[in-house]
């Protein structure tokens, strides 16, 4: 094997010396002129399907050449491991202009003469955050129009080899590859590179990066955009700099560009929410010593004398209220007046974020020539899988052309199977959540008994209460279950979406998005909903407790409230997901590419070709961005739906997103093959999901403040039941605890021991004492508090919704200057096209039509063959 390796190296050196090849770290064919727009790779393995794969490749590559593409094959002896063949593809000018017209690609017709917006007076202060102008705006701003072969003189074509950017070129080649036939099997026409990749005929298909990321290419014709992106964008030390969105769009395409634009804008808006949340947290921290509730709980004369009823049946003992002193102090950090303010603020913040994003998106649509993209979407995004699987055809009422379609009966059956599968998996999540609740109920008694009897835990008993220990371990267990279910469901969701056979790429992504989001919504948020809205709400009272499955007694909240447990749950799931996500995104690709990076650095560049270097990288799949959006939208839910319980959530999200931008940019630039450029005019269905979560967040935060926190009971006591004018909140703890006579305990609930012969115990509720005629029924104060909670929810929701809708109405979706620019561009484009048509008419009257070149004829004929094959 070692001698064979040496022989390969000898052959490479001989070819380099004898044939005077240029450096193989190149993006051009051997002639150094024709650019490599795409690369296919395959391993010539001699198995039982070898002949079939060889026949497919021959037919496929022959059809690619008939379509006008030019191919150049690198023998396996030229590869690093001596096993892989590489087929390099170049799209000549005639092919590019043919398919640029098919894809409705917009190209420059005139330099933009609209003056730029007025300079911001704060620009000098923001200078340290700016990138060089050449990086931010790599190309001049032009008026554009859809390309037409018959109007080439109209466009600003200075150099045919650079007129279409590399991202446009690879998009055109990919369009041909996904529709090129390779033969007939089982009586059906087979086509598309995706099928050939799935059946192993080819091992990879990808466009090339333009250079190595850590150094510039030696070729003066190389733009070195990858190197620029790495130096100015993908390094963490540049975290405080703005993103070069135009360069990202130019190199990776609009779809990836719009994602990073959204992520950057979301992170900028998080800064305001993080600052306000931090101020609210500091308010709770600085007023901790002034909190009368925790003072009374911690006071040996008050909390030390209050004997609480056991928290579980038989095994738990009576306990003194002051044992929860520290947890009650910490709960004040999040359960205070600032919590209410922050909940209202976040309801308005989320509206500002969504409205200002619409404006930012509208500006990008204009700047990136996506204003008329809606029509293109329907025409260009037809999935090859749909065309292949739908054998029946019908006439399109718009185009009057025959096109494939899926019968209604088949659609109905597929949707039923899909819906049933989704429902089953959502039910599985709910079942797992119930299992975690049962765990909480089952282990609570064990924790209570352990902490009561273990002398080693005495120093931390004040902080680590049985409730907190149960909550932390249950949250960790829940997080592990969440990650396992996610791993399994991702594959199921893709399978059932493929089975539905969506018509367009957009339809495919939207269906998959809704399935995955529904699942992850239930998966990630169900435990938080349980703690926020169910835990401690259906407990009953001593002697008449409620039980789950008639076996496990329902959990009670801490005497200081359930909010601290919701905060714990939210922190563990949110922080755990973010840490795990970044490890998965950064470390796993790095480990996978470690060997390839080592070869790239240790071998001379003339022996380690550009296509081999990229082949050794990871694949950024068609659903790569989908997972990035999903991760951020789930995070958005954490900082909006439950933010009233944890004002520091936006700060955690901000710190994560600063890292996320650089991790995503780093892995995309250094660890992944260059993705095929794709267009997108918005963030798609994610916008509607964010709108839905924004509305839901107002409701959830109103309920958290009303039912999970202790704010409303405290306010009712302050204004209606306090008897001390000098210190209105004194006596609140005693007022909020009801009295139970221990002799009324049934055998099932009664503790095994009563060492101090207590006669009464207290529990958290508003019920009449045992000596009252309405023994253990709810007091009038309970109904006052309930009415106040419901009134608060109605008032808060209406106030926030009115402000939200007013803000949304006040802020137009499209900035006025962008509207003016769009109108101006349409006017000038129509004017230029009209003048051009007049000139052409004059020339045709004088000279007649020009004849098409041979290559134009081949490209056009190839386009017709592709269309007929489809």
ZAMARGU-4260 file (C-alpha; in steps of 0.2 Angstrom, whole numbers, plus 5000, padded with zeros to 4 digits):
<rodrens>
0) 5000/5000/5000 | 5014/5012/5004 | 5023/5008/4988 | 5007/5012/4979 | 5005/5029/4988
5) 5023/5033/4982 | 5019/5028/4965 | 5004/5040/4965 | 5015/5054/4971 | 5027/5050/4958
10) 5014/5051/4944 | 5008/5068/4951 | 5025/5076/4951 | 5029/5069/4933 | 5012/5076/4927
15) 5016/5093/4935 | 5034/5094/4928 | 5031/5086/4910 | 5014/5094/4906 | 5017/5110/4915
20) 5001/5110/4924 | 4996/5125/4934 | 4994/5123/4953 | 4980/5111/4957 | 4974/5123/4970
25) 4964/5131/4956 | 4946/5134/4951 | 4949/5132/4933 | 4951/5118/4920 | 4968/5113/4915
30) 4969/5126/4902 | 4968/5140/4915 | 4954/5149/4906 | 4937/5139/4909 | 4930/5141/4927
35) 4925/5126/4936 | 4907/5129/4941 | 4903/5112/4948 | 4911/5096/4953 | 4905/5078/4953
40) 4914/5064/4961 | 4913/5045/4961 | 4922/5029/4967 | 4924/5016/4954 | 4920/5001/4965
45) 4919/4984/4957 | 4903/4977/4964 | 4888/4969/4957 | 4880/4986/4952 | 4897/4993/4944
50) 4891/4991/4926 | 4874/4999/4929 | 4882/5014/4938 | 4895/5016/4924 | 4881/5016/4911
55) 4871/5029/4921 | 4886/5040/4922 | 4890/5039/4903 | 4872/5043/4899 | 4871/5057/4912
60) 4887/5065/4907 | 4883/5063/4888 | 4866/5072/4891 | 4875/5086/4901 | 4887/5089/4886
65) 4871/5089/4875 | 4864/5102/4886 | 4880/5113/4882 | 4890/5110/4898 | 4909/5106/4896
70) 4917/5092/4906 | 4934/5087/4911 | 4938/5072/4921 | 4952/5069/4934 | 4958/5051/4934
75) 4958/5042/4951 | 4977/5041/4950 | 4977/5060/4952 | 4967/5059/4968 | 4975/5059/4986
80) 4969/5042/4990 | 4970/5035/4972 | 4951/5030/4972 | 4940/5045/4968 | 4937/5051/4951
85) 4932/5070/4949 | 4921/5077/4935 | 4924/5096/4933 | 4909/5105/4925 | 4910/5122/4916
90) 4895/5132/4909 | 4900/5142/4894 | 4893/5159/4890 | 4880/5152/4878 | 4873/5140/4892
95) 4873/5154/4905 | 4863/5166/4894 | 4851/5152/4889 | 4847/5147/4907 | 4848/5165/4914
100) 4833/5169/4904 | 4824/5153/4910 | 4828/5157/4928 | 4823/5175/4926 | 4840/5181/4933
105) 4841/5200/4935 | 4857/5208/4928 | 4863/5226/4928 | 4857/5238/4914 | 4862/5255/4922
110) 4871/5261/4937 | 4859/5267/4951 | 4858/5286/4950 | 4847/5288/4966 | 4857/5297/4979
115) 4860/5287/4995 | 4851/5291/5011 | 4857/5305/5022 | 4872/5301/5033 | 4868/5296/5051
120) 4876/5309/5063 | 4881/5294/5075 | 4891/5286/5061 | 4907/5293/5069 | 4903/5284/5085
125) 4899/5268/5076 | 4915/5268/5066 | 4923/5255/5077 | 4909/5243/5072 | 4910/5246/5054
130) 4919/5235/5041 | 4929/5242/5026 | 4918/5249/5012 | 4925/5236/4999 | 4920/5222/5011
135) 4902/5229/5015 | 4898/5233/4996 | 4909/5223/4985 | 4899/5228/4969 | 4892/5245/4963
140) 4873/5247/4965 | 4864/5245/4948 | 4847/5246/4941 | 4843/5228/4935 | 4831/5219/4923
145) 4828/5200/4919 | 4840/5194/4907 | 4835/5191/4889 | 4846/5183/4875 | 4839/5194/4862
150) 4844/5210/4872 | 4862/5207/4876 | 4867/5224/4870 | 4856/5232/4884 | 4866/5225/4898
155) 4882/5231/4906 | 4893/5216/4900 | 4911/5221/4902 | 4918/5203/4903 | 4908/5188/4899
160) 4919/5177/4911 | 4914/5188/4926 | 4897/5195/4921 | 4888/5181/4930 | 4894/5179/4948
165) 4900/5161/4953 | 4884/5159/4964 | 4874/5163/4949 | 4884/5151/4938 | 4883/5136/4951
170) 4864/5140/4952 | 4862/5138/4934 | 4872/5122/4933 | 4863/5115/4948 | 4847/5118/4938
175) 4853/5108/4924 | 4860/5094/4935 | 4843/5092/4944 | 4834/5090/4928 | 4846/5080/4916
180) 4840/5063/4912 | 4851/5047/4913 | 4841/5034/4905 | 4825/5023/4908 | 4823/5010/4921
185) 4808/5000/4925 | 4799/5008/4911 | 4801/5026/4919 | 4812/5040/4914 | 4825/5043/4927
190) 4833/5060/4929 | 4842/5072/4942 | 4858/5072/4951 | 4849/5069/4967 | 4844/5051/4962
195) 4861/5048/4956 | 4868/5053/4973 | 4855/5042/4982 | 4859/5027/4972 | 4878/5029/4974
200) 4882/5032/4956 | 4890/5048/4961 | 4897/5051/4979 | 4896/5070/4979 | 4891/5085/4969
205) 4896/5103/4974 | 4902/5120/4968 | 4920/5125/4973 | 4925/5138/4986 | 4936/5151/4977
210) 4951/5149/4988 | 4958/5142/5005 | 4950/5151/5019 | 4966/5155/5028 | 4976/5162/5014
215) 4973/5170/4997 | 4975/5161/4981 | 4990/5163/4970 | 4979/5165/4955 | 4976/5184/4951
220) 4959/5180/4943 | 4953/5173/4960 | 4942/5185/4970 | 4947/5177/4986 | 4930/5180/4994
225) 4931/5165/5005 | 4947/5172/5013 | 4939/5189/5015 | 4923/5182/5023 | 4934/5172/5035
230) 4945/5186/5040 | 4931/5199/5042 | 4916/5189/5047 | 4919/5171/5053 | 4932/5174/5066
235) 4926/5176/5084 | 4937/5191/5087 | 4926/5201/5075 | 4910/5198/5085 | 4908/5217/5088
240) 4908/5221/5069 | 4894/5222/5057 | 4891/5208/5045 | 4895/5210/5027 | 4878/5205/5021
245) 4881/5210/5002 | 4896/5199/5001 | 4888/5185/5010 | 4874/5186/4997 | 4886/5187/4983
250) 4896/5172/4989 | 4882/5160/4996 | 4866/5167/4988 | 4851/5176/4994 | 4844/5162/5005
255) 4859/5161/5016 | 4861/5180/5016 | 4843/5183/5022 | 4846/5171/5036 | 4861/5180/5043
260) 4852/5197/5040 | 4838/5191/5051 | 4849/5183/5064 | 4860/5199/5065 | 4844/5210/5067
265) 4837/5199/5080 | 4853/5199/5090 | 4853/5219/5089 | 4836/5220/5095 | 4840/5208/5109
270) 4852/5220/5116 | 4838/5232/5121 | 4828/5218/5129 | 4844/5211/5138 | 4847/5228/5146
275) 4830/5231/5152 | 4829/5213/5159 | 4846/5215/5168 | 4839/5231/5176 | 4824/5222/5182
280) 4835/5208/5189 | 4846/5221/5198 | 4831/5229/5205 | 4826/5212/5212 | 4844/5210/5219
285) 4845/5227/5227 | 4828/5226/5235 | 4830/5208/5241 | 4833/5214/5259 | 4818/5225/5259
290) 4806/5210/5254 | 4794/5208/5269 | 4789/5191/5264 | 4806/5183/5264 | 4810/5193/5280
295) 4795/5185/5289 | 4799/5168/5282 | 4817/5169/5288 | 4812/5177/5305 | 4814/5163/5319
300) 4800/5172/5328 | 4788/5170/5313 | 4794/5158/5300 | 4803/5148/5314 | 4786/5146/5323
305) 4775/5141/5309 | 4774/5122/5307 | 4770/5117/5289 | 4760/5101/5284 | 4770/5087/5277
310) 4774/5088/5258 | 4771/5069/5255 | 4761/5055/5263 | 4767/5046/5278 | 4786/5047/5275
315) 4788/5066/5276 | 4788/5075/5292 | 4781/5092/5298 | 4794/5106/5295 | 4796/5124/5299
320) 4793/5137/5287 | 4810/5146/5290 | 4819/5131/5282 | 4814/5138/5265 | 4822/5155/5270
325) 4836/5156/5256 | 4824/5150/5242 | 4811/5163/5247 | 4825/5176/5246 | 4831/5170/5229
330) 4813/5170/5222 | 4811/5188/5225 | 4825/5191/5212 | 4812/5186/5199 | 4795/5188/5208
335) 4794/5207/5211 | 4785/5223/5204 | 4798/5224/5190 | 4792/5207/5183 | 4776/5215/5179
340) 4784/5229/5170 | 4796/5218/5160 | 4781/5206/5155 | 4772/5222/5147 | 4788/5228/5140
345) 4792/5212/5131 | 4775/5211/5124 | 4779/5228/5115 | 4797/5223/5111 | 4792/5208/5101
350) 4780/5219/5091 | 4794/5232/5088 | 4805/5218/5083 | 4793/5210/5070 | 4788/5227/5063
355) 4806/5233/5061 | 4811/5217/5053 | 4798/5219/5040 | 4805/5235/5036 | 4823/5228/5035
360) 4817/5214/5025 | 4809/5226/5012 | 4825/5236/5011 | 4835/5220/5007 | 4822/5214/4994
365) 4825/5230/4985 | 4844/5230/4987 | 4845/5211/4982 | 4833/5212/4967 | 4820/5201/4975
370) 4805/5213/4973 | 4797/5203/4959 | 4802/5186/4966 | 4785/5180/4970 | 4781/5175/4952
375) 4798/5166/4950 | 4794/5156/4965 | 4780/5147/4957 | 4788/5144/4940 | 4806/5139/4946
380) 4804/5129/4962 | 4795/5114/4955 | 4803/5099/4963 | 4810/5086/4952 | 4804/5072/4964
385) 4786/5079/4961 | 4788/5078/4942 | 4796/5060/4943 | 4783/5053/4955 | 4767/5061/4948
390) 4764/5051/4932 | 4747/5059/4928 | 4746/5075/4919 | 4733/5089/4917 | 4732/5106/4908
395) 4738/5121/4918 | 4724/5134/4917 | 4736/5148/4917 | 4750/5142/4905 | 4739/5130/4895
400) 4753/5117/4896 | 4752/5099/4902 | 4760/5097/4919 | 4761/5083/4932 | 4749/5082/4946
405) 4744/5071/4961 | 4726/5065/4962 | 4715/5071/4976 | 4713/5053/4983 | 4731/5050/4984
410) 4734/5067/4992 | 4720/5063/5005 | 4728/5046/5009 | 4745/5053/5011 | 4739/5067/5022
415) 4730/5055/5034 | 4745/5045/5036 | 4756/5060/5039 | 4743/5068/5051 | 4742/5051/5061
420) 4761/5050/5062 | 4763/5068/5069 | 4749/5065/5081 | 4757/5049/5087 | 4773/5058/5090
425) 4765/5073/5099 | 4756/5060/5110 | 4773/5052/5114 | 4780/5068/5120 | 4765/5071/5131
430) 4767/5053/5138 | 4785/5057/5141 | 4781/5073/5150 | 4768/5063/5161 | 4782/5051/5165
435) 4793/5065/5171 | 4779/5072/5182 | 4777/5054/5189 | 4796/5054/5192 | 4794/5071/5201
440) 4780/5064/5212 | 4789/5048/5216 | 4806/5054/5221 | 4800/5069/5231 | 4797/5059/5246
445) 4814/5051/5244 | 4823/5068/5243 | 4813/5074/5258 | 4817/5059/5269 | 4836/5059/5263
450) 4838/5078/5267 | 4829/5076/5284 | 4840/5062/5290 | 4857/5066/5281 | 4869/5076/5292
455) 4880/5080/5278 | 4867/5090/5269 | 4862/5100/5284 | 4873/5115/5278 | 4864/5117/5262
460) 4847/5112/5267 | 4842/5130/5267 | 4846/5132/5249 | 4843/5114/5242 | 4826/5110/5247
465) 4817/5094/5242 | 4806/5104/5230 | 4822/5112/5222 | 4831/5095/5221 | 4816/5087/5213
470) 4814/5101/5201 | 4833/5101/5195 | 4834/5083/5193 | 4817/5082/5184 | 4823/5096/5172
475) 4839/5087/5168 | 4830/5071/5165 | 4817/5081/5154 | 4831/5089/5144 | 4839/5072/5140
480) 4822/5065/5134 | 4819/5081/5124 | 4836/5078/5114 | 4832/5060/5111 | 4815/5063/5105
485) 4822/5077/5094 | 4835/5065/5086 | 4821/5052/5082 | 4808/5064/5076 | 4819/5074/5064
490) 4821/5058/5053 | 4802/5054/5054 | 4797/5072/5049 | 4808/5071/5034 | 4801/5054/5029
495) 4783/5059/5030 | 4786/5075/5021 | 4794/5066/5007 | 4779/5054/5007 | 4767/5069/5004
500) 4776/5073/4988 | 4775/5092/4989 | 4774/5101/4973 | 4787/5115/4975 | 4803/5118/4986
505) 4794/5131/4996 | 4779/5120/4999 | 4791/5106/5005 | 4800/5117/5017 | 4784/5125/5024
510) 4776/5108/5027 | 4792/5101/5035 | 4794/5117/5045 | 4776/5116/5052 | 4779/5098/5057
515) 4795/5101/5065 | 4790/5116/5074 | 4774/5108/5081 | 4784/5094/5088 | 4798/5105/5095
520) 4785/5117/5102 | 4777/5103/5112 | 4794/5095/5116 | 4803/5110/5123 | 4789/5120/5131
525) 4777/5106/5138 | 4788/5105/5154 | 4788/5124/5156 | 4769/5125/5154 | 4767/5111/5167
530) 4777/5121/5180 | 4769/5137/5175 | 4751/5133/5174 | 4748/5116/5182 | 4760/5112/5196
535) 4753/5117/5213 | 4736/5122/5206 | 4727/5106/5209 | 4734/5100/5225 | 4718/5099/5236
540) 4721/5102/5255 | 4727/5091/5269 | 4715/5077/5272 | 4708/5079/5254 | 4723/5079/5243
545) 4722/5075/5224 | 4731/5061/5216 | 4738/5057/5199 | 4732/5039/5194 | 4725/5038/5212
550) 4743/5034/5217 | 4755/5049/5217 | 4750/5065/5227 | 4751/5080/5216 | 4765/5092/5219
555) 4764/5108/5229 | 4773/5124/5226 | 4786/5131/5237 | 4779/5143/5250 | 4787/5157/5241
560) 4778/5152/5225 | 4781/5141/5209 | 4790/5155/5200 | 4808/5150/5206 | 4805/5132/5199
565) 4799/5139/5182 | 4815/5149/5182 | 4825/5134/5186 | 4816/5123/5172 | 4818/5137/5159
570) 4836/5140/5163 | 4841/5122/5162 | 4832/5118/5146 | 4836/5135/5137 | 4855/5135/5143
575) 4857/5116/5140 | 4850/5117/5122 | 4861/5132/5118 | 4877/5124/5125 | 4873/5107/5116
580) 4868/5116/5100 | 4884/5126/5099 | 4894/5110/5103 | 4885/5100/5090 | 4887/5114/5077
585) 4906/5118/5080 | 4915/5104/5087 | 4907/5089/5077 | 4911/5096/5060 | 4928/5101/5066
590) 4932/5084/5072 | 4925/5076/5055 | 4936/5088/5045 | 4951/5087/5056 | 4960/5074/5044
595) 4955/5084/5029 | 4962/5100/5036 | 4978/5091/5041 | 4981/5085/5023 | 4977/5102/5016
600) 4990/5111/5027 | 5003/5097/5025 | 5003/5093/5007 | 5009/5105/4994 | 4995/5114/4985
605) 5000/5107/4968 | 4997/5090/4975 | 4981/5093/4984 | 4968/5100/4972 | 4954/5113/4976
610) 4941/5100/4972 | 4949/5087/4984 | 4950/5100/4998 | 4932/5104/4996 | 4927/5085/4994
615) 4935/5082/5011 | 4923/5095/5019 | 4906/5092/5026 | 4890/5094/5016 | 4878/5109/5020
620) 4862/5100/5015 | 4846/5107/5008 | 4839/5108/5026 | 4855/5116/5033 | 4846/5133/5036
625) 4830/5125/5042 | 4839/5118/5057 | 4847/5135/5060 | 4830/5144/5059 | 4822/5131/5070
630) 4835/5133/5084 | 4833/5152/5084 | 4814/5151/5084 | 4813/5139/5099 | 4825/5151/5108
635) 4813/5166/5103 | 4799/5156/5112 | 4809/5154/5128 | 4813/5173/5129 | 4795/5178/5125
640) 4783/5165/5131 | 4790/5163/5149 | 4800/5179/5150 | 4790/5185/5165 | 4798/5171/5175
645) 4816/5175/5170 | 4821/5193/5165 | 4839/5187/5161 | 4833/5175/5147 | 4836/5189/5134
650) 4853/5192/5141 | 4857/5173/5139 | 4850/5173/5122 | 4860/5189/5117 | 4877/5181/5123
655) 4872/5165/5114 | 4868/5174/5097 | 4884/5184/5097 | 4892/5167/5098 | 4880/5159/5086
660) 4883/5171/5072 | 4902/5168/5072 | 4900/5149/5075 | 4888/5148/5060 | 4899/5159/5049
665) 4914/5149/5054 | 4907/5132/5050 | 4900/5138/5034 | 4916/5146/5028 | 4928/5133/5035
670) 4920/5117/5038 | 4907/5115/5024 | 4907/5113/5006 | 4901/5128/4997 | 4881/5127/4996
675) 4872/5129/4980 | 4866/5147/4979 | 4847/5149/4981 | 4835/5163/4981 | 4823/5168/4995
680) 4814/5185/4997 | 4810/5182/5016 | 4812/5171/5030 | 4796/5162/5024 | 4784/5153/5035
685) 4795/5157/5050 | 4788/5175/5050 | 4770/5168/5053 | 4776/5157/5067 | 4785/5172/5075
690) 4769/5182/5074 | 4759/5168/5082 | 4771/5166/5096 | 4771/5185/5099 | 4752/5184/5102
695) 4753/5169/5112 | 4767/5177/5123 | 4756/5190/5129 | 4743/5177/5135 | 4756/5166/5143
700) 4765/5180/5152 | 4749/5187/5159 | 4744/5170/5166 | 4762/5168/5173 | 4761/5185/5182
705) 4743/5181/5188 | 4744/5163/5193 | 4762/5158/5194 | 4769/5173/5203 | 4763/5179/5220
710) 4761/5197/5214 | 4742/5197/5214 | 4739/5189/5231 | 4752/5202/5238 | 4743/5217/5230
715) 4726/5211/5236 | 4733/5209/5254 | 4741/5226/5252 | 4726/5235/5247 | 4712/5226/5255
720) 4717/5215/5270 | 4733/5224/5278 | 4730/5230/5295 | 4747/5238/5298 | 4748/5256/5290
725) 4766/5258/5294 | 4771/5241/5286 | 4757/5236/5275 | 4765/5219/5270 | 4769/5213/5287
730) 4758/5198/5291 | 4756/5193/5273 | 4764/5176/5276 | 4753/5171/5290 | 4738/5178/5280
735) 4742/5167/5265 | 4744/5151/5275 | 4728/5141/5281 | 4727/5131/5297 | 4724/5112/5297
740) 4720/5102/5313 | 4732/5087/5313 | 4719/5075/5321 | 4709/5077/5305 | 4722/5068/5294
745) 4716/5052/5287 | 4728/5037/5289 | 4734/5038/5271 | 4741/5056/5273 | 4746/5055/5291
750) 4765/5056/5295 | 4772/5041/5303 | 4780/5052/5316 | 4775/5067/5326 | 4790/5070/5337
755) 4785/5086/5345 | 4767/5082/5346 | 4761/5096/5335 | 4742/5100/5335 | 4740/5111/5320
760) 4750/5113/5304 | 4749/5126/5290 | 4747/5124/5271 | 4747/5136/5257 | 4729/5141/5253
765) 4715/5152/5258 | 4703/5141/5267 | 4693/5143/5284 | 4701/5135/5300 | 4695/5119/5308
770) 4684/5129/5321 | 4674/5138/5308 | 4657/5133/5302 | 4663/5132/5284 | 4678/5121/5289
775) 4691/5120/5276 | 4681/5128/5262 | 4688/5143/5252 | 4687/5160/5261 | 4681/5176/5253
780) 4699/5182/5251 | 4702/5167/5239 | 4688/5173/5228 | 4694/5191/5229 | 4711/5185/5223
785) 4704/5174/5209 | 4693/5189/5203 | 4709/5200/5204 | 4719/5188/5194 | 4706/5186/5180
790) 4704/5205/5180 | 4723/5207/5178 | 4724/5195/5164 | 4710/5204/5154 | 4717/5221/5158
795) 4735/5217/5154 | 4731/5207/5138 | 4720/5222/5131 | 4732/5235/5136 | 4747/5226/5127
800) 4737/5221/5112 | 4730/5238/5110 | 4748/5245/5111 | 4754/5231/5099 | 4742/5235/5086
805) 4744/5253/5087 | 4763/5251/5085 | 4761/5239/5071 | 4749/5252/5062 | 4761/5266/5065
810) 4776/5258/5058 | 4774/5255/5039 | 4780/5238/5032 | 4790/5246/5018 | 4800/5262/5021
815) 4795/5277/5011 | 4812/5279/5003 | 4812/5261/4998 | 4795/5263/4990 | 4801/5278/4980
820) 4817/5268/4974 | 4806/5254/4968 | 4795/5265/4958 | 4810/5274/4951 | 4818/5258/4946
825) 4803/5251/4938 | 4800/5268/4928 | 4818/5269/4922 | 4819/5250/4918 | 4803/5252/4907
830) 4810/5268/4899 | 4827/5259/4895 | 4818/5244/4888 | 4807/5254/4877 | 4821/5264/4870
835) 4831/5249/4867 | 4816/5241/4857 | 4814/5256/4847 | 4833/5256/4842 | 4832/5237/4838
840) 4817/5240/4827 | 4826/5253/4817 | 4841/5241/4815 | 4830/5227/4810 | 4822/5238/4797
845) 4839/5243/4790 | 4850/5227/4792 | 4838/5212/4796 | 4840/5199/4810 | 4857/5192/4815
850) 4860/5173/4814 | 4863/5162/4830 | 4880/5155/4833 | 4883/5136/4833 | 4885/5136/4853
855) 4869/5146/4855 | 4860/5133/4844 | 4867/5118/4855 | 4862/5127/4871 | 4845/5131/4865
860) 4843/5113/4858 | 4849/5106/4875 | 4836/5116/4884 | 4822/5109/4873 | 4828/5091/4876
865) 4828/5094/4895 | 4811/5101/4894 | 4804/5087/4884 | 4813/5074/4895 | 4804/5082/4910
</rodrens>
